[in-house]
Amino acid sequence: MRSRAVPQTDGTYRISGQKVYITYGEHDLADNIVHLVLARTPDAPEGVKGISLFVVPKRLINEDGTLGKRNDVYCASIEHKLGIKASPTAVLLFGDDKGEVGPGAIGQLVGEENRGLEYMFIMMNAARFQVGMQGVAIAERAYQKAAAYAKERVQSRAVEGSAGPVPIIEHPDVRRMLMFMRSQAEAARAVAYFAAAWADIAHYHPDAEKRRQAAATYEHMVPIVKGWSTEMSIDVASAGIQVHGGMGYIEETGAAQFYRDARILTIYEGTTAIQANDFVGRKTARDGGAVARALIAQIRQTAAELAGRAEGDLAAIGRRLAAGADAYADVVDYVVAQMKTDIRGVFAGSVPYLKLAGIVHGGWQLARGAAASARALGAGSDDRSFHVAKIATARYFADHVLTAAGGLRDSIVDGATGVLALSADQF
Ligand SMILES: Cc1cc2nc3c(=O)[nH]c(=O)nc-3n(C[C@H](O)[C@H](O)[C@H](O)COP(=O)(O)OP(=O)(O)OC[C@H]3O[C@@H](n4cnc5c(N)ncnc54)[C@H](O)[C@@H]3O)c2cc1C
């Protein structure tokens, strides 16, 4: 925010300042690196309305397209991190007069002055979705590794008795952990695809009103994809270590790396709290809960269809989903009603609300998958094992993950007092 951009007579700008945490801000993988940099021009308005966006290359480009002079942007250090160690995170100095162009990195304005934050959010919104997908990917990888190890590692007799020690996948608690991992990775992936489909409709539908509605639905889903999938990925990677026992804690198996790598996902591109603030404010309260309630109506429809089914698994999933939808609806009512009178109380529950929405959407998508698998089985599908597993995974999620929705609702609606009771100096 303090970086400065001074206009030059030739239409370029001279940029000075420091930027921290710049992913791939410096590396040896390419001859040139092009930075997109936010900076303030001398007469810019105060605050975020006075930020402009610039393109600043490490090496300037000559008229004939060849690489030219070294620009005045330098890497001061590469951070030492908990995880993602193959991703260089740079501290960059602009305007230290170290290049071949005199003091100030030479940059070109992108678009118009003072609209930099708006332009940056085009990238940020896409990046938030993509970081959610990183969460899905790490969770899936952690699950696959844990499932393979659980079939290999032999330890202890079976609880019901066995001739000798058995592969740990035979122990009920290892099954519990694997189902916890598998069901959440599967649910989060389905939620992300559901959101992505709305992004496609928002871009390509011929009807402008349908495009607008689809964009609103997609935007409602983005903080869920980002916030919930990434928080989930940490829990899943942690369970993956637990499945490996002692082997999980040492580096050799790679299970620990998933955990360390997942830990950044809830932080960069906006922490979970920032996603939750967006979800409560812009994505729920601003439209009076309209998009949230439209989604809840669809969730209730799926729940009612399943609850009426003869198959025990589908009916049970339907009942759990109905309860989850009720919890979601109660919190939307609370957020909309209390936003003006008790804003601190509402924001005290913002992250739990995001989590609640994540698990209800996850349960919904798995329920839809279970219904589709039941249809496929009814039609005599060749891939029985796949469809049986889809229904079982949805049932696990409904009984073990979706059931948290009611508790989260109670914490959000009744629990703000405890969050906010102490004064800052009592901590
Ligand atoms: C490895 C790595 C790579 C990164 N790559 C890039 C990059 O390429 N480009 C780039 O621009 N940035 C990058 N970042 C920066 C990253 O996006 C920020 O670190 C992140 O958004 C958090 O901001 P912060 O560090 O200022 O934390 P802070 O804002 O100081 O947050 C500290 C705590 O306070 C909470 N908090 C802060 N404000 C609020 C609020 N309003 N409501 C509730 N809680 C709040 C946060 O949730 C968090 O728990 C990277 C960071 C890391 C660690």
The ligand as an SDF file (V2000), in Angstrom:
LIG
                    3D

 53 58  0  0  0  0  0  0  0  0999 V2000
    3.8350  -18.6090    1.3070 C   0  0  0  0  0  0  0  0  0  0  0  0
    3.0620  -17.3640    1.0160 C   0  0  0  0  0  0  0  0  0  0  0  0
    2.8660  -16.9650   -0.2990 C   0  0  0  0  0  0  0  0  0  0  0  0
    2.1600  -15.7990   -0.5930 C   0  0  0  0  0  0  0  0  0  0  0  0
    2.0540  -15.3670   -1.8920 N   0  0  0  0  0  0  0  0  0  0  0  0
    1.5510  -14.1360   -2.1430 C   0  0  0  0  0  0  0  0  0  0  0  0
    1.6200  -13.5340   -3.4460 C   0  0  0  0  0  0  0  0  0  0  0  0
    2.1370  -14.1320   -4.3890 O   0  0  0  0  0  0  0  0  0  0  0  0
    1.1300  -12.2940   -3.6380 N   0  0  0  0  0  0  0  0  0  0  0  0
    0.5650  -11.5950   -2.6090 C   0  0  0  0  0  0  0  0  0  0  0  0
    0.1350  -10.4700   -2.8270 O   0  0  0  0  0  0  0  0  0  0  0  0
    0.4610  -12.1280   -1.3780 N   0  0  0  0  0  0  0  0  0  0  0  0
    0.9700  -13.3620   -1.1210 C   0  0  0  0  0  0  0  0  0  0  0  0
    0.9330  -13.8670    0.1650 N   0  0  0  0  0  0  0  0  0  0  0  0
    0.3260  -13.0460    1.2110 C   0  0  0  0  0  0  0  0  0  0  0  0
   -0.9460  -13.6660    1.7750 C   0  0  0  0  0  0  0  0  0  0  0  0
   -2.0090  -13.5220    0.8600 O   0  0  0  0  0  0  0  0  0  0  0  0
   -1.2300  -13.0210    3.1330 C   0  0  0  0  0  0  0  0  0  0  0  0
   -0.2080  -13.4170    4.0170 O   0  0  0  0  0  0  0  0  0  0  0  0
   -2.5850  -13.4140    3.6670 C   0  0  0  0  0  0  0  0  0  0  0  0
   -3.6180  -12.8580    2.8790 O   0  0  0  0  0  0  0  0  0  0  0  0
   -2.8010  -13.0140    5.1100 C   0  0  0  0  0  0  0  0  0  0  0  0
   -2.5210  -11.6670    5.3020 O   0  0  0  0  0  0  0  0  0  0  0  0
   -1.5120  -11.2310    6.4410 P   0  0  0  0  0  0  0  0  0  0  0  0
   -0.2900  -12.0810    6.3360 O   0  0  0  0  0  0  0  0  0  0  0  0
   -1.3660   -9.7670    6.3720 O   0  0  0  0  0  0  0  0  0  0  0  0
   -2.2390  -11.6790    7.7810 O   0  0  0  0  0  0  0  0  0  0  0  0
   -3.0850  -10.7410    8.7490 P   0  0  0  0  0  0  0  0  0  0  0  0
   -4.0640   -9.9430    7.9340 O   0  0  0  0  0  0  0  0  0  0  0  0
   -2.1730  -10.0110    9.6560 O   0  0  0  0  0  0  0  0  0  0  0  0
   -3.8980  -11.8400    9.5760 O   0  0  0  0  0  0  0  0  0  0  0  0
   -3.5250  -12.3220   10.8870 C   0  0  0  0  0  0  0  0  0  0  0  0
   -4.7560  -12.9580   11.5340 C   0  0  0  0  0  0  0  0  0  0  0  0
   -5.7520  -11.9650   11.7320 O   0  0  0  0  0  0  0  0  0  0  0  0
   -6.9500  -12.3470   11.1070 C   0  0  0  0  0  0  0  0  0  0  0  0
   -7.6230  -11.1850   10.5360 N   0  0  0  0  0  0  0  0  0  0  0  0
   -7.0530  -10.1510    9.8520 C   0  0  0  0  0  0  0  0  0  0  0  0
   -8.0060   -9.3040    9.4410 N   0  0  0  0  0  0  0  0  0  0  0  0
   -9.1770   -9.8130    9.8510 C   0  0  0  0  0  0  0  0  0  0  0  0
  -10.5330   -9.3930    9.7240 C   0  0  0  0  0  0  0  0  0  0  0  0
  -10.8580   -8.2760    9.0460 N   0  0  0  0  0  0  0  0  0  0  0  0
  -11.4920  -10.1670   10.2680 N   0  0  0  0  0  0  0  0  0  0  0  0
  -11.1780  -11.3000   10.9450 C   0  0  0  0  0  0  0  0  0  0  0  0
   -9.9210  -11.7280   11.1030 N   0  0  0  0  0  0  0  0  0  0  0  0
   -8.9440  -11.0010   10.5500 C   0  0  0  0  0  0  0  0  0  0  0  0
   -6.5430  -13.3300   10.0100 C   0  0  0  0  0  0  0  0  0  0  0  0
   -7.6130  -14.2120    9.6540 O   0  0  0  0  0  0  0  0  0  0  0  0
   -5.3950  -14.0510   10.6690 C   0  0  0  0  0  0  0  0  0  0  0  0
   -5.8840  -15.0790   11.4990 O   0  0  0  0  0  0  0  0  0  0  0  0
    1.6080  -15.0470    0.4630 C   0  0  0  0  0  0  0  0  0  0  0  0
    1.8000  -15.4710    1.7920 C   0  0  0  0  0  0  0  0  0  0  0  0
    2.5220  -16.5950    2.0760 C   0  0  0  0  0  0  0  0  0  0  0  0
    2.7340  -16.9880    3.5140 C   0  0  0  0  0  0  0  0  0  0  0  0
  1  2  1  0
  2  3  1  0
  2 52  2  0
  3  4  2  0
  4  5  1  0
  4 50  1  0
  5  6  2  0
  6  7  1  0
  6 13  1  0
  7  8  2  0
  7  9  1  0
  9 10  1  0
 10 11  2  0
 10 12  1  0
 12 13  2  0
 13 14  1  0
 14 15  1  0
 14 50  1  0
 15 16  1  0
 16 17  1  0
 16 18  1  0
 18 19  1  0
 18 20  1  0
 20 21  1  0
 20 22  1  0
 22 23  1  0
 23 24  1  0
 24 25  2  0
 24 26  1  0
 24 27  1  0
 27 28  1  0
 28 29  2  0
 28 30  1  0
 28 31  1  0
 31 32  1  0
 32 33  1  0
 33 34  1  0
 33 48  1  0
 34 35  1  0
 35 36  1  0
 35 46  1  0
 36 37  1  0
 36 45  1  0
 37 38  2  0
 38 39  1  0
 39 40  1  0
 39 45  2  0
 40 41  1  0
 40 42  2  0
 42 43  1  0
 43 44  2  0
 44 45  1  0
 46 47  1  0
 46 48  1  0
 48 49  1  0
 50 51  2  0
 51 52  1  0
 52 53  1  0
M  END
$$$$
